[in-house]
Each structure stands twice: as structure tokens, then as C-alpha cells.
Amino acid sequence: MSEEFKKIEEYKDITLRLQAEFSNYRKRNQYSVMNARVDGNNDIIEALLPILDNFERGLEVISDDKIKGGVELIYKQLSDLLVKYEVQEIKALGEEFNPNLHHAVAQVEDTDNENKVVAVFQKGYKRKDKILRPAMVKVAK
């Protein structure tokens, strides 16, 4: 093998490695961008959850039907937006206590419902597999 041929093969090998490294870099970069987008969406959704809570509280106390109807429309728009982004309420009431989904803030003696959620103080939400906010609950012991 000539010296020139060895150099050509060496440069060819270097080029192939650089192409592979660049391809891997692009894939890692796309993955990072996707994760950043998901995290950003989750942050915005988490910031909206207290507003959703306040709409629910407001709907409970509004007695004027016209006003209540308008507030219900806005509440539905916000709820539909959360559904569009795959946000789901975490089931809590009557469910077995799960520390990954529920945040126990109170306990009550109740042998019939031991280790079950007997009251929900604040709804919890998740998006896909990520818990955005655990449900604040009372648990029977």
C-alpha cells in the first residue's frame, strides 16, 4: 500500500467519524429542544392551575345565573385547553392513598376506609407521566 493510499483511508475514516459525531450531536440537540419545550409547557400549565382552582371556587359561590354562565364558559375554555395539552386530573377521592400522586395534609380515624382518601382539599393534575401537582388530601388511618 502506498503512503498516499494510507493517507486517503485515514482521511476517509476521520470524515466518517465526524459525520457520525455530527449526526449524534444533531439527535441529542433535537432531544434537548423537545425536552425544553415540554418543560416550558409544563411550567406554564402549572402556573394556570391556581387560576383553574379559583374559577371552581368562584362558580360555587356565584348565584346570578347570567354571571355564572359567563364564568362557566371561560372555565370551560381553560379546561378544554388543558385537555388539549393532555392534562388530566388525578383521581383521589375514595382511592387508595398513593404518595406519588397524593399529598396527605390531614388524617382521620376510619377503620372502614383505612389508607383511602376521604377528602380532597386541592385537586392534583398530571400530564402524560409527569405529576404537575399532587392532590392535597385527607387520608383515613
SEBAMAR-493278 format. One record per atom (N, C-alpha, C): residue number from 1; residue in three letters; atom name; y, x, z. Coordinates in pm, 1 decimal, decimal comma. Layout:
    nr   rest   atom         py         px         pz
   NUM    ALA     CA          Y          X          Z
...
This chain:
    nr   rest   atom         py         px         pz
     1    MET      N     -118,0       84,0        0,0
     1    MET     CA        0,0        0,0        0,0
     1    MET      C      123,7       88,0        0,0
     2    SER      N      215,1       50,1      -81,7
     2    SER     CA      336,5      129,5      -89,9
     2    SER      C      430,3       95,7       25,5
     3    GLU      N      519,2      185,8       48,3
     3    GLU     CA      619,4      168,2      154,8
     3    GLU      C      706,9       46,5      127,4
     4    GLU      N      741,2       25,2        1,9
     4    GLU     CA      823,5      -91,1      -36,4
     4    GLU      C      750,0     -221,9       -7,4
     5    PHE      N      623,7     -224,8      -40,1
     5    PHE     CA      544,4     -345,3      -16,2
     5    PHE      C      536,7     -376,5      133,5
     6    LYS      N      523,0     -274,0      217,2
     6    LYS     CA      520,0     -292,8      362,1
     6    LYS      C      652,6     -351,0      411,1
     7    LYS      N      760,8     -297,4      358,7
     7    LYS     CA      894,5     -348,1      397,6
     7    LYS      C      910,4     -494,4      355,5
     8    ILE      N      865,4     -526,3      234,6
     8    ILE     CA      875,2     -664,7      185,6
     8    ILE      C      796,5     -757,6      276,9
     9    GLU      N      676,8     -718,7      314,6
     9    GLU     CA      593,3     -801,1      403,5
     9    GLU      C      657,9     -815,3      541,6
    10    GLU      N      717,9     -707,5      589,1
    10    GLU     CA      785,5     -710,0      719,3
    10    GLU      C      903,3     -807,2      716,3
    11    TYR      N      984,1     -799,3      609,9
    11    TYR     CA     1099,1     -890,6      597,3
    11    TYR      C     1052,3    -1035,3      580,4
    12    LYS      N      946,7    -1053,3      508,4
    12    LYS     CA      890,3    -1186,7      489,4
    12    LYS      C      845,5    -1244,2      624,1
    13    ASP      N      778,9    -1160,8      705,2
    13    ASP     CA      734,0    -1202,9      837,8
    13    ASP      C      853,3    -1238,6      926,7
    14    ILE      N      955,8    -1155,0      924,2
    14    ILE     CA     1076,7    -1181,0     1003,7
    14    ILE      C     1140,9    -1312,8      959,8
    15    THR      N     1148,7    -1334,8      829,4
    15    THR     CA     1208,4    -1458,1      776,7
    15    THR      C     1130,0    -1580,7      822,7
    16    LEU      N      998,3    -1573,9      815,0
    16    LEU     CA      915,3    -1687,1      858,3
    16    LEU      C      933,7    -1716,6     1007,6
    17    ARG      N      940,0    -1611,0     1086,9
    17    ARG     CA      961,6    -1629,0     1231,1
    17    ARG      C     1097,6    -1693,0     1259,2
    18    LEU      N     1200,6    -1644,3     1189,4
    18    LEU     CA     1334,2    -1700,8     1208,5
    18    LEU      C     1338,6    -1848,1     1167,8
    19    GLN      N     1271,6    -1881,0     1059,2
    19    GLN     CA     1266,4    -2021,1     1016,9
    19    GLN      C     1196,4    -2106,8     1122,1
    20    ALA      N     1087,4    -2057,2     1178,1
    20    ALA     CA     1013,7    -2131,1     1280,9
    20    ALA      C     1099,0    -2146,3     1407,1
    21    GLU      N     1166,0    -2038,9     1447,3
    21    GLU     CA     1252,2    -2044,5     1564,9
    21    GLU      C     1366,5    -2143,4     1544,6
    22    PHE      N     1424,8    -2142,1     1426,6
    22    PHE     CA     1534,7    -2233,6     1398,8
    22    PHE      C     1485,4    -2378,3     1397,9
    23    SER      N     1368,6    -2400,6     1341,7
    23    SER     CA     1311,0    -2535,0     1341,5
    23    SER      C     1286,7    -2582,8     1484,8
    24    ASN      N     1232,8    -2496,2     1568,8
    24    ASN     CA     1212,0    -2531,3     1710,2
    24    ASN      C     1344,3    -2556,6     1781,4
    25    TYR      N     1444,6    -2475,5     1751,3
    25    TYR     CA     1577,4    -2494,1     1809,5
    25    TYR      C     1632,6    -2631,6     1772,2
    26    ARG      N     1619,8    -2668,3     1643,9
    26    ARG     CA     1668,7    -2799,0     1599,5
    26    ARG      C     1598,2    -2912,6     1671,6
    27    LYS      N     1467,4    -2901,2     1688,0
    27    LYS     CA     1391,5    -3004,7     1758,9
    27    LYS      C     1435,7    -3015,2     1904,6
    28    ARG      N     1451,2    -2900,4     1970,9
    28    ARG     CA     1497,7    -2901,6     2110,6
    28    ARG      C     1637,3    -2961,4     2121,0
    29    ASN      N     1723,4    -2927,4     2027,4
    29    ASN     CA     1859,6    -2979,5     2027,3
    29    ASN      C     1860,2    -3130,9     2006,6
    30    GLN      N     1779,2    -3182,4     1914,7
    30    GLN     CA     1770,2    -3326,9     1892,7
    30    GLN      C     1721,6    -3396,9     2018,7
    31    TYR      N     1623,1    -3338,1     2085,8
    31    TYR     CA     1569,9    -3395,0     2209,5
    31    TYR      C     1677,7    -3396,7     2317,7
    32    SER      N     1755,0    -3289,3     2327,7
    32    SER     CA     1862,8    -3282,4     2427,2
    32    SER      C     1970,5    -3386,9     2399,9
    33    VAL      N     2006,3    -3403,5     2274,1
    33    VAL     CA     2107,4    -3502,6     2237,0
    33    VAL      C     2057,1    -3642,9     2269,7
    34    MET      N     1930,9    -3671,1     2238,4
    34    MET     CA     1874,1    -3801,8     2267,5
    34    MET      C     1873,7    -3828,8     2418,4
    35    ASN      N     1833,1    -3729,1     2496,6
    35    ASN     CA     1832,7    -3746,1     2642,8
    35    ASN      C     1973,3    -3765,9     2697,2
    36    ALA      N     2069,3    -3694,1     2643,2
    36    ALA     CA     2208,1    -3709,2     2687,8
    36    ALA      C     2259,1    -3849,6     2657,5
    37    ARG      N     2221,7    -3902,1     2542,3
    37    ARG     CA     2262,9    -4037,4     2505,5
    37    ARG      C     2200,1    -4139,8     2601,0
    38    VAL      N     2072,0    -4126,3     2629,2
    38    VAL     CA     2003,2    -4218,1     2720,5
    38    VAL      C     2065,4    -4209,4     2859,3
    39    ASP      N     2089,8    -4087,6     2908,1
    39    ASP     CA     2151,1    -4070,6     3040,5
    39    ASP      C     2290,9    -4131,1     3044,8
    40    GLY      N     2367,9    -4114,0     2938,0
    40    GLY     CA     2501,8    -4173,0     2932,1
    40    GLY      C     2496,6    -4324,1     2934,7
    41    ASN      N     2404,1    -4382,3     2858,0
    41    ASN     CA     2387,1    -4527,9     2859,8
    41    ASN      C     2347,2    -4575,1     2998,4
    42    ASN      N     2254,6    -4503,9     3062,0
    42    ASN     CA     2211,9    -4542,1     3197,3
    42    ASN      C     2327,7    -4537,4     3295,5
    43    ASP      N     2412,8    -4436,9     3283,1
    43    ASP     CA     2529,1    -4425,8     3373,5
    43    ASP      C     2622,7    -4545,3     3356,2
    44    ILE      N     2647,4    -4585,0     3233,5
    44    ILE     CA     2735,2    -4699,6     3207,4
    44    ILE      C     2671,8    -4828,0     3261,4
    45    ILE      N     2543,0    -4844,6     3236,6
    45    ILE     CA     2473,2    -4964,4     3284,5
    45    ILE      C     2476,9    -4970,6     3436,3
    46    GLU      N     2453,6    -4858,1     3502,7
    46    GLU     CA     2460,0    -4855,4     3649,1
    46    GLU      C     2598,2    -4896,4     3698,5
    47    ALA      N     2702,3    -4857,4     3628,1
    47    ALA     CA     2838,6    -4894,6     3666,7
    47    ALA      C     2863,9    -5043,5     3645,9
    48    LEU      N     2791,5    -5106,5     3553,4
    48    LEU     CA     2807,7    -5250,3     3527,5
    48    LEU      C     2733,9    -5338,3     3628,2
    49    LEU      N     2633,7    -5284,6     3695,2
    49    LEU     CA     2551,6    -5366,9     3784,4
    49    LEU      C     2630,7    -5432,1     3898,5
    50    PRO      N     2724,2    -5362,7     3963,8
    50    PRO     CA     2803,5    -5431,0     4067,3
    50    PRO      C     2886,9    -5546,7     4009,5
    51    ILE      N     2929,9    -5535,1     3884,5
    51    ILE     CA     3005,6    -5643,3     3820,2
    51    ILE      C     2914,0    -5763,7     3800,4
    52    LEU      N     2791,7    -5738,5     3758,1
    52    LEU     CA     2692,7    -5845,1     3743,8
    52    LEU      C     2668,3    -5913,2     3878,2
    53    ASP      N     2655,2    -5833,2     3985,1
    53    ASP     CA     2637,2    -5888,3     4120,0
    53    ASP      C     2754,3    -5979,6     4157,3
    54    ASN      N     2876,2    -5936,1     4127,3
    54    ASN     CA     2994,2    -6015,1     4162,5
    54    ASN      C     3001,6    -6144,4     4082,6
    55    PHE      N     2958,7    -6141,7     3956,8
    55    PHE     CA     2952,2    -6265,5     3879,2
    55    PHE      C     2856,2    -6363,7     3945,6
    56    GLU      N     2740,0    -6314,7     3989,0
    56    GLU     CA     2641,9    -6401,7     4053,4
    56    GLU      C     2697,7    -6460,7     4182,8
    57    ARG      N     2764,9    -6378,9     4262,0
    57    ARG     CA     2826,0    -6428,1     4386,3
    57    ARG      C     2933,9    -6532,3     4356,2
    58    GLY      N     3015,2    -6503,9     4255,4
    58    GLY     CA     3121,3    -6596,6     4217,8
    58    GLY      C     3066,8    -6729,6     4171,0
    59    LEU      N     2959,6    -6726,0     4092,6
    59    LEU     CA     2900,1    -6850,7     4042,1
    59    LEU      C     2846,5    -6938,3     4155,5
    60    GLU      N     2805,0    -6875,5     4264,2
    60    GLU     CA     2753,3    -6951,2     4378,4
    60    GLU      C     2863,0    -7030,7     4449,5
    61    VAL      N     2986,6    -6985,1     4442,8
    61    VAL     CA     3093,0    -7049,6     4520,9
    61    VAL      C     3192,4    -7129,4     4437,2
    62    ILE      N     3188,7    -7117,7     4305,0
    62    ILE     CA     3282,0    -7193,2     4220,8
    62    ILE      C     3238,4    -7338,6     4216,3
    63    SER      N     3332,1    -7426,7     4248,4
    63    SER     CA     3297,8    -7569,5     4249,3
    63    SER      C     3351,7    -7642,5     4125,8
    64    ASP      N     3458,9    -7592,5     4065,5
    64    ASP     CA     3516,8    -7654,9     3947,2
    64    ASP      C     3426,1    -7630,4     3826,8
    65    ASP      N     3378,1    -7738,8     3765,2
    65    ASP     CA     3281,0    -7727,6     3655,9
    65    ASP      C     3336,2    -7653,9     3533,7
    66    LYS      N     3464,5    -7675,2     3501,1
    66    LYS     CA     3523,1    -7607,9     3384,4
    66    LYS      C     3530,5    -7457,3     3407,1
    67    ILE      N     3577,1    -7419,9     3522,4
    67    ILE     CA     3586,7    -7277,4     3554,5
    67    ILE      C     3446,9    -7216,1     3560,6
    68    LYS      N     3355,7    -7286,7     3625,9
    68    LYS     CA     3218,9    -7236,5     3638,8
    68    LYS      C     3155,1    -7217,8     3501,0
    69    GLY      N     3179,8    -7310,5     3409,0
    69    GLY     CA     3124,5    -7299,3     3274,1
    69    GLY      C     3174,8    -7175,5     3202,2
    70    GLY      N     3302,7    -7147,0     3216,9
    70    GLY     CA     3359,3    -7027,4     3153,9
    70    GLY      C     3302,7    -6899,6     3212,5
    71    VAL      N     3291,3    -6896,3     3344,0
    71    VAL     CA     3236,7    -6777,8     3410,7
    71    VAL      C     3089,2    -6759,6     3372,7
    72    GLU      N     3016,5    -6871,8     3359,6
    72    GLU     CA     2875,2    -6863,5     3319,4
    72    GLU      C     2860,7    -6804,4     3179,2
    73    LEU      N     2953,3    -6837,1     3089,3
    73    LEU     CA     2948,3    -6780,2     2954,4
    73    LEU      C     2967,8    -6628,2     2957,5
    74    ILE      N     3062,0    -6582,8     3036,6
    74    ILE     CA     3086,4    -6438,7     3048,2
    74    ILE      C     2965,7    -6371,0     3112,9
    75    TYR      N     2911,8    -6433,4     3216,5
    75    TYR     CA     2792,7    -6380,8     3284,1
    75    TYR      C     2676,2    -6370,4     3185,9
    76    LYS      N     2659,8    -6472,4     3101,3
    76    LYS     CA     2550,5    -6471,5     3003,2
    76    LYS      C     2571,0    -6359,5     2901,6
    77    GLN      N     2694,8    -6337,8     2859,3
    77    GLN     CA     2722,0    -6228,2     2765,4
    77    GLN      C     2681,7    -6093,6     2826,1
    78    LEU      N     2718,6    -6073,7     2951,0
    78    LEU     CA     2685,2    -5948,5     3018,5
    78    LEU      C     2534,1    -5936,4     3035,9
    79    SER      N     2469,6    -6043,9     3073,7
    79    SER     CA     2323,5    -6043,1     3089,8
    79    SER      C     2253,8    -6014,3     2956,9
    80    ASP      N     2301,0    -6076,8     2850,4
    80    ASP     CA     2242,1    -6054,0     2717,9
    80    ASP      C     2260,4    -5908,6     2673,2
    81    LEU      N     2374,6    -5850,5     2705,7
    81    LEU     CA     2398,9    -5710,6     2671,8
    81    LEU      C     2298,0    -5620,7     2744,0
    82    LEU      N     2272,9    -5649,7     2870,8
    82    LEU     CA     2176,3    -5570,0     2945,9
    82    LEU      C     2035,8    -5586,0     2888,4
    83    VAL      N     2000,6    -5707,0     2846,7
    83    VAL     CA     1869,6    -5729,9     2783,8
    83    VAL      C     1859,5    -5649,2     2654,7
    84    LYS      N     1968,0    -5646,9     2578,4
    84    LYS     CA     1970,0    -5570,3     2452,8
    84    LYS      C     1938,6    -5422,9     2478,0
    85    TYR      N     1983,8    -5371,6     2590,7
    85    TYR     CA     1959,9    -5231,8     2626,0
    85    TYR      C     1836,1    -5214,8     2714,1
    86    GLU      N     1749,6    -5315,5     2711,6
    86    GLU     CA     1618,5    -5311,1     2776,9
    86    GLU      C     1625,5    -5297,1     2928,5
    87    VAL      N     1728,4    -5355,0     2989,4
    87    VAL     CA     1741,0    -5354,4     3134,2
    87    VAL      C     1666,0    -5475,2     3188,1
    88    GLN      N     1582,8    -5450,7     3289,3
    88    GLN     CA     1504,3    -5557,9     3349,7
    88    GLN      C     1528,8    -5561,8     3499,6
    89    GLU      N     1528,4    -5682,8     3552,0
    89    GLU     CA     1537,5    -5698,9     3696,7
    89    GLU      C     1403,7    -5659,4     3757,7
    90    ILE      N     1409,1    -5590,0     3869,8
    90    ILE     CA     1287,1    -5552,3     3941,5
    90    ILE      C     1243,7    -5671,0     4025,9
    91    LYS      N     1121,7    -5714,9     4005,2
    91    LYS     CA     1069,2    -5825,7     4084,8
    91    LYS      C     1052,7    -5778,7     4228,5
    92    ALA      N     1096,9    -5860,9     4321,8
    92    ALA     CA     1091,2    -5817,8     4461,1
    92    ALA      C     1038,8    -5927,4     4553,2
    93    LEU      N     1100,7    -6043,1     4552,5
    93    LEU     CA     1067,2    -6148,4     4648,5
    93    LEU      C      920,4    -6187,9     4636,8
    94    GLY      N      848,6    -6176,3     4749,5
    94    GLY     CA      707,0    -6211,1     4752,4
    94    GLY      C      615,1    -6100,4     4703,9
    95    GLU      N      672,0    -5993,1     4652,1
    95    GLU     CA      591,7    -5881,4     4601,1
    95    GLU      C      554,7    -5785,8     4714,6
    96    GLU      N      449,6    -5710,4     4692,0
    96    GLU     CA      410,2    -5604,2     4784,5
    96    GLU      C      522,0    -5499,8     4784,4
    97    PHE      N      560,3    -5452,9     4903,8
    97    PHE     CA      666,7    -5352,7     4912,8
    97    PHE      C      623,8    -5225,6     4840,6
    98    ASN      N      711,1    -5175,9     4752,7
    98    ASN     CA      686,8    -5052,7     4678,9
    98    ASN      C      809,7    -4963,6     4697,6
    99    PRO      N      796,0    -4852,3     4769,3
    99    PRO     CA      913,6    -4767,8     4795,1
    99    PRO      C      975,3    -4707,9     4669,1
   100    ASN      N      901,9    -4708,5     4558,6
   100    ASN     CA      958,5    -4659,2     4433,0
   100    ASN      C     1050,0    -4762,1     4366,8
   101    LEU      N     1031,0    -4890,5     4401,4
   101    LEU     CA     1109,2    -4998,1     4340,7
   101    LEU      C     1203,0    -5067,0     4439,5
   102    HIS      N     1167,9    -5061,1     4567,0
   102    HIS     CA     1240,9    -5136,2     4669,9
   102    HIS      C     1297,9    -5040,8     4775,0
   103    HIS      N     1414,4    -5076,0     4824,0
   103    HIS     CA     1477,7    -5001,5     4933,1
   103    HIS      C     1483,6    -5095,7     5053,2
   104    ALA      N     1398,0    -5069,5     5152,6
   104    ALA     CA     1391,2    -5155,8     5270,6
   104    ALA      C     1510,6    -5128,2     5360,9
   105    VAL      N     1589,1    -5232,5     5387,0
   105    VAL     CA     1704,2    -5217,7     5476,6
   105    VAL      C     1686,6    -5300,0     5602,9
   106    ALA      N     1579,5    -5379,9     5607,7
   106    ALA     CA     1551,3    -5460,1     5726,2
   106    ALA      C     1402,4    -5491,8     5730,7
   107    GLN      N     1354,2    -5517,5     5854,5
   107    GLN     CA     1215,5    -5556,9     5874,4
   107    GLN      C     1212,4    -5680,7     5961,4
   108    VAL      N     1104,0    -5758,3     5947,6
   108    VAL     CA     1086,5    -5877,2     6028,1
   108    VAL      C      937,9    -5888,4     6061,5
   109    GLU      N      908,7    -5938,6     6181,1
   109    GLU     CA      769,3    -5960,8     6220,6
   109    GLU      C      716,7    -6082,6     6146,8
   110    ASP      N      610,1    -6064,9     6071,2
   110    ASP     CA      548,6    -6175,9     5997,5
   110    ASP      C      410,4    -6129,4     5953,8
   111    THR      N      309,5    -6160,6     6034,3
   111    THR     CA      174,4    -6112,4     6005,1
   111    THR      C      114,9    -6179,3     5881,6
   112    ASP      N      162,7    -6297,3     5844,7
   112    ASP     CA      111,0    -6365,5     5725,4
   112    ASP      C      153,8    -6295,6     5595,8
   113    ASN      N      268,3    -6230,6     5597,4
   113    ASN     CA      322,6    -6165,1     5477,4
   113    ASN      C      336,3    -6014,7     5496,0
   114    GLU      N      246,9    -5954,8     5571,5
   114    GLU     CA      258,6    -5813,7     5604,8
   114    GLU      C      276,1    -5725,8     5481,1
   115    ASN      N      375,6    -5639,3     5487,7
   115    ASN     CA      411,8    -5543,4     5382,8
   115    ASN      C      460,0    -5610,1     5253,5
   116    LYS      N      507,4    -5733,5     5265,7
   116    LYS     CA      562,2    -5802,7     5148,6
   116    LYS      C      712,8    -5818,9     5166,4
   117    VAL      N      779,9    -5829,3     5054,0
   117    VAL     CA      924,7    -5850,5     5054,3
   117    VAL      C      950,5    -5997,7     5084,5
   118    VAL      N     1027,7    -6024,1     5191,9
   118    VAL     CA     1055,1    -6162,1     5231,8
   118    VAL      C     1199,0    -6204,1     5202,5
   119    ALA      N     1285,6    -6108,9     5169,8
   119    ALA     CA     1424,1    -6141,3     5133,4
   119    ALA      C     1479,8    -6029,5     5046,3
   120    VAL      N     1567,3    -6068,5     4954,0
   120    VAL     CA     1632,7    -5970,9     4865,5
   120    VAL      C     1783,0    -5977,9     4892,6
   121    PHE      N     1839,6    -5865,1     4933,4
   121    PHE     CA     1982,9    -5859,7     4960,8
   121    PHE      C     2062,1    -5819,5     4836,1
   122    GLN      N     1999,9    -5736,7     4752,3
   122    GLN     CA     2063,6    -5693,6     4628,2
   122    GLN      C     1953,5    -5669,2     4525,4
   123    LYS      N     1970,2    -5728,5     4408,2
   123    LYS     CA     1869,9    -5713,1     4303,6
   123    LYS      C     1861,9    -5568,0     4257,9
   124    GLY      N     1742,4    -5529,9     4216,8
   124    GLY     CA     1721,0    -5397,5     4161,6
   124    GLY      C     1700,1    -5409,2     4011,3
   125    TYR      N     1725,6    -5301,1     3940,3
   125    TYR     CA     1712,9    -5301,5     3794,7
   125    TYR      C     1648,8    -5172,5     3747,4
   126    LYS      N     1576,4    -5183,6     3635,0
   126    LYS     CA     1518,7    -5066,0     3571,5
   126    LYS      C     1541,0    -5076,3     3421,5
   127    ARG      N     1537,3    -4961,2     3359,0
   127    ARG     CA     1549,3    -4953,9     3212,8
   127    ARG      C     1435,6    -4866,7     3163,7
   128    LYS      N     1346,2    -4929,8     3089,6
   128    LYS     CA     1222,9    -4862,6     3046,9
   128    LYS      C     1151,7    -4816,6     3172,7
   129    ASP      N     1129,7    -4688,1     3191,5
   129    ASP     CA     1058,5    -4639,8     3310,2
   129    ASP      C     1152,9    -4584,8     3417,2
   130    LYS      N     1282,0    -4591,8     3394,0
   130    LYS     CA     1378,7    -4535,3     3488,7
   130    LYS      C     1434,2    -4643,5     3579,8
   131    ILE      N     1428,8    -4619,5     3709,0
   131    ILE     CA     1488,0    -4710,6     3806,1
   131    ILE      C     1638,1    -4682,7     3809,6
   132    LEU      N     1717,2    -4783,2     3772,2
   132    LEU     CA     1862,3    -4768,5     3774,9
   132    LEU      C     1915,7    -4792,9     3915,0
   133    ARG      N     1855,3    -4892,9     3981,0
   133    ARG     CA     1894,6    -4924,8     4118,7
   133    ARG      C     1777,1    -4996,7     4183,7
   134    PRO      N     1726,6    -4944,3     4296,2
   134    PRO     CA     1617,3    -5014,9     4363,8
   134    PRO      C     1668,9    -5144,1     4428,1
   135    ALA      N     1581,1    -5239,4     4445,3
   135    ALA     CA     1617,3    -5365,7     4510,1
   135    ALA      C     1630,7    -5340,9     4660,7
   136    MET      N     1738,2    -5391,6     4720,7
   136    MET     CA     1755,8    -5382,6     4865,6
   136    MET      C     1690,1    -5504,3     4928,0
   137    VAL      N     1590,3    -5479,6     5013,9
   137    VAL     CA     1505,5    -5588,8     5059,4
   137    VAL      C     1478,8    -5587,1     5209,6
   138    LYS      N     1427,0    -5701,9     5257,1
   138    LYS     CA     1375,0    -5715,5     5391,9
   138    LYS      C     1224,1    -5724,2     5377,6
   139    VAL      N     1152,3    -5647,5     5460,3
   139    VAL     CA     1006,8    -5638,9     5449,1
   139    VAL      C      941,9    -5691,4     5576,5
   140    ALA      N      833,4    -5764,7     5559,1
   140    ALA     CA      755,8    -5813,1     5674,7
   140    ALA      C      664,1    -5702,1     5722,2
   141    LYS      N      651,4    -5694,6     5856,2
   141    LYS     CA      557,2    -5594,1     5909,9
   141    LYS      C      457,8    -5658,2     6002,6
